[in-house]
């Protein structure tokens, strides 16, 4: 392996692109002098080119084969850049503020921290992705791999074909989809839209409307405030300490399993309706007018602006305060 270090001329540069193979990319912004450290293995080399306002740093093979060859880059750069990073067979790690960040990685993990208010777009294949402290638009796509998002003040979109997804402490709307994997969200102030074809869904401490749908898996709701549309085609629904906004209509629906509701609140009053269930168990609903007849359940707690909750399942329904 051969290592080298050089200063970078950033005069007139507003965008930087770094591309490599069989090696990692580590970038940092707003940390001092602009520099590039490189480690070359095998019959590889690299070039640094100025193309107008773009600084293009890219690894190159010297022969027809990639085997045993690759380049790792470590770059210290100024803040406020349009930054594009790509590697095949390596990891990408970035820390620091950007105007815009795009990352593509295959067979290597992506870790992004403290990017400021710039937009961030991450794409991986066979890649685990971790972000922390991003305050702009965040879009993540991965063909296979787990995703963990923490601390974002901006909208978040995550799309994964296979892998678990965890999103915590976000101020903004989130949209999450995985074809196969567990989805967990916690500490969200904004709308939540979740779908998974196969996997459990856990939703905790959300202030905002929630839409959650899984074809196969149980859905857990705890400490939410806002309108709900929660559907599972094969799984139970468990809710605890949910608060419905005045005047809204919410739905809890399971195609074949039990729905549990504990401590459902609505400051404007609440109307609960259910029908065609297999069995109903309810207790401790003080102040509610309750009617039960022929597999139909109706409960109402009067208020100035009634919220409605519809429950649909051919299985059991358990309701308690």
C-alpha positions in Angstrom: 0.0 0.0 0.0 1.1 3.6 -0.8 -0.1 6.6 1.2 0.1 10.3 0.3 -1.1 13.6 1.5 -1.7 16.9 -0.4 -3.3 20.3 0.0 -6.3 21.1 -2.2 -6.8 24.3 -4.2 -10.4 25.3 -3.5 -10.4 28.6 -5.2 -13.7 29.0 -7.1 -14.8 25.5 -6.1 -18.5 25.1 -5.1 -18.8 21.3 -5.7 -16.7 18.3 -5.0 -17.1 14.8 -6.3 -15.1 11.8 -5.0 -15.4 8.3 -6.5 -13.5 5.2 -5.8 -13.6 1.4 -5.7 -12.5 -1.2 -3.1 -11.9 1.6 -0.7 -13.5 3.9 1.8 -14.3 7.6 1.6 -14.1 9.8 4.7 -15.0 13.5 4.4 -15.1 16.3 7.0 -16.1 19.9 6.4 -15.4 23.1 8.3 -12.3 21.6 10.0 -9.5 23.7 8.7 -7.2 23.5 5.7 -8.5 21.6 2.7 -6.4 18.4 2.3 -6.6 15.0 0.7 -5.0 11.9 2.2 -5.0 8.8 0.0 -4.1 5.1 0.5 -3.5 3.1 -2.7 -3.5 -0.7 -2.8 -2.6 -2.9 -5.7 -2.4 -1.5 -9.3 -4.6 1.5 -8.7 -4.1 5.2 -9.0 -6.1 8.4 -8.7 -6.5 11.9 -10.2 -7.5 15.3 -8.9 -9.1 17.4 -11.6 -10.5 21.0 -11.7 -13.5 21.2 -14.1 -14.9 24.7 -13.8 -16.3 25.0 -10.3 -16.1 21.2 -9.7 -13.2 19.5 -8.0 -13.3 15.9 -9.2 -11.3 13.3 -7.3 -11.5 9.8 -8.7 -9.7 6.4 -8.4 -8.6 4.7 -11.6 -7.4 1.1 -12.4 -4.2 0.8 -14.3 -5.1 -2.6 -15.8 -8.3 -4.3 -16.8 -8.9 -6.0 -13.5 -10.0 -4.5 -10.2 -9.0 -7.5 -8.0 -6.6 -6.5 -5.2 -6.7 -2.8 -6.3 -8.4 0.1 -4.7 -8.1 3.6 -3.2 -9.2 5.0 0.2 -9.7 8.8 0.4 -9.8 11.1 3.5 -10.7 14.6 2.6 -10.9 17.8 4.7 -13.1 20.3 2.9 -14.7 23.7 3.5 -18.4 24.0 4.5 -21.2 24.9 2.1 -20.3 22.6 -0.8 -22.3 20.4 -3.1 -20.7 17.1 -2.2 -21.1 13.8 -4.2 -19.4 10.6 -2.9 -19.5 7.2 -4.5 -17.7 3.9 -3.8 -18.1 0.2 -4.7 -16.8 -2.2 -2.1 -16.2 0.4 0.6 -17.7 2.5 3.4 -18.6 6.2 3.3 -18.4 8.4 6.4 -19.1 12.2 6.4 -19.2 14.8 9.2 -19.9 18.5 8.8 -22.2 21.0 7.2 -22.9 20.9 3.5 -25.1 22.7 0.9 -26.0 19.3 -0.6 -24.8 15.8 -0.1 -25.3 12.8 -2.4 -23.8 9.4 -1.4 -23.9 6.1 -3.3 -22.3 2.9 -1.8 -22.4 -0.7 -2.7 -21.2 -3.4 -0.2 -20.2 -0.9 2.4 -21.9 1.1 5.1 -22.8 4.8 5.1 -22.5 7.0 8.2 -23.5 10.7 8.0 -23.5 13.2 10.9 -24.0 17.0 11.5 -24.7 18.1 8.0 -26.6 21.3 8.9 -29.5 22.4 6.8 -28.3 21.0 3.5 -30.2 18.3 1.7 -28.9 14.8 2.0 -29.6 11.9 -0.4 -28.2 8.4 0.3 -28.4 5.3 -1.8 -27.0 1.9 -0.9 -27.0 -1.7 -2.0 -26.1 -4.3 0.7 -25.5 -1.3 2.9 -26.4 -0.3 6.5 -27.1 3.4 6.8 -26.8 5.6 9.9 -27.5 9.4 10.1 -27.4 11.7 13.1 -28.1 15.4 13.4 -29.3 16.3 9.9 -31.5 19.4 9.6 -32.5 19.4 6.0 -34.3 17.1 3.5 -33.2 13.5 4.1 -33.9 10.8 1.5 -32.5 7.3 1.9 -32.8 4.4 -0.5 -31.3 1.0 0.1 -31.8 -2.3 -1.7 -30.7 -4.3 1.3 -29.6 -3.1 4.7 -30.7 -1.6 8.0 -31.4 2.1 8.4 -31.1 4.2 11.6 -32.0 7.9 11.5 -31.6 10.1 14.7 -32.1 13.8 15.2 -33.4 15.5 12.1 -35.2 18.8 11.7 -36.7 18.3 8.2 -38.6 15.8 6.2 -37.4 12.2 6.1 -38.0 9.5 3.4 -36.7 6.0 3.8 -37.2 3.2 1.2 -35.7 -0.2 1.8 -36.3 -3.5 -0.1 -35.1 -5.5 2.9 -34.0 -4.4 6.3 -35.1 -2.9 9.7 -35.7 0.8 9.9 -35.5 3.0 13.0 -36.3 6.7 13.0 -36.0 8.7 16.3 -36.2 12.4 17.3 -37.5 14.0 14.1 -39.2 17.4 13.7 -40.9 17.0 10.3 -42.8 14.6 8.2 -41.5 11.1 7.8 -42.3 8.5 5.1 -41.0 4.9 5.6 -41.3 1.8 3.5 -39.6 -1.6 3.7 -40.5 -4.7 1.8 -39.3 -7.0 4.6 -38.3 -5.7 8.0 -39.3 -4.2 11.3 -40.1 -0.5 11.5 -39.7 1.6 14.7 -40.3 5.3 15.0 -40.1 7.3 18.2 -40.1 11.0 19.2 -41.7 12.4 16.0 -43.3 15.8 15.8 -44.9 15.7 12.3 -46.9 13.4 10.1 -45.9 9.7 9.9 -46.6 7.4 7.0 -45.3 3.8 7.3 -45.7 0.7 5.2 -44.0 -2.7 5.3 -45.0 -5.9 3.5 -43.6 -8.1 6.2 -42.6 -6.9 9.6 -43.7 -5.5 13.0 -44.3 -1.8 13.4 -43.7 0.1 16.6 -44.8 3.8 16.9 -44.0 5.7 20.1 -44.3 9.3 21.2 -45.6 10.9 18.0 -47.4 14.2 17.8 -49.1 14.3 14.4 -51.2 12.2 12.1 -50.2 8.5 11.7 -50.8 6.1 8.8 -49.3 2.6 9.3 -49.9 -0.4 7.1 -48.3 -3.9 7.2 -49.4 -6.9 5.2 -48.0 -9.3 7.9 -47.1 -8.1 11.3 -48.3 -6.6 14.6 -48.6 -2.9 15.1 -47.9 -1.2 18.4 -48.9 2.4 19.2 -47.9 4.1 22.4 -48.2 7.8 23.5 -49.4 9.2 20.2 -51.4 12.4 19.6 -53.2 12.8 16.3 -55.4 11.1 13.7 -54.8 7.4 13.1 -55.1 5.1 10.2 -53.6 1.8 11.2 -54.1 -1.4 9.2 -52.6 -4.9 9.3 -53.7 -7.7 7.1 -52.3 -10.4 9.3 -51.4 -9.2 12.8 -52.6 -7.7 16.0 -52.9 -4.0 17.0 -51.9 -2.9 20.5 -52.5 0.8 21.4 -51.9 2.5 24.7 -52.2 6.2 25.7 -53.4 7.4 22.3 -55.0 10.9 22.0 -57.2 11.7 19.1 -57.5 15.3 17.8 -61.0 16.9 18.0 -63.2 16.4 15.0 -61.0 13.7 13.4 -62.0 10.2 12.3 -59.5 7.4 13.0 -59.3 3.7 12.0 -57.8 0.6 13.6 -58.2 -2.4 11.4 -56.9 -6.0 11.5 -58.0 -8.5 8.9 -57.9 -11.5 11.3 -56.4 -10.7 14.8 -57.1 -9.0 18.1 -57.2 -5.3 18.6 -56.3 -4.0 22.1 -57.1 -0.4 23.1 -56.0 0.9 26.5 -56.4 4.5 27.6 -57.7 6.2 24.5 -58.3 10.0 25.0 -60.0 12.7 23.0 -60.2 16.2 24.5 -63.2 17.1 22.4 -65.2 14.0 23.2 -65.0 10.5 21.7 -67.2 8.1 19.8 -66.1 4.5 19.4 -67.7 2.1 16.9 -67.1 -1.6 16.2 -69.0 -4.3 14.4 -68.7 -7.9 13.2 -66.1 -8.9 15.8 -65.7 -12.4 17.2 -65.7 -11.3 20.9 -65.7 -8.0 22.8 -64.2 -7.3 26.2 -64.6 -3.8 27.7 -64.3 -2.4 31.2 -63.5 0.7 33.0 -65.0 3.2 30.6 -66.4 5.7 33.1 -68.6 8.5 31.6 -69.3 6.7 28.4 -72.7 5.9 27.1 -72.4 2.3 25.9 -74.5 0.1 23.6 -73.8 -3.5 22.7 -76.1 -5.4 20.4 -75.6 -8.2 17.8 -71.8 -7.9 17.5 -72.1 -4.1 17.3 -70.4 -1.9 19.9 -71.0 1.8 20.4 -69.5 4.0 23.1 -69.7 7.8 23.4 -68.2 10.3 25.7 -69.8 13.7 25.0 -67.7 16.8 24.2 -67.8 20.0 22.1 -66.0 18.5 19.1 -66.3 14.7 18.9 -63.5 12.5 17.5 -64.5 9.2 16.0 -62.7 5.9 16.3 -63.7 3.0 14.0 -62.5 -0.5 14.9 -62.6 -3.3 12.3 -61.7 -6.9 12.9 -63.3 -10.4 12.8 -61.2 -11.2 15.8 -61.4 -10.0 19.4 -61.6 -6.4 20.6 -60.3 -5.4 24.1 -61.1 -1.9 25.3 -60.2 -0.4 28.7 -59.5 3.0 30.1 
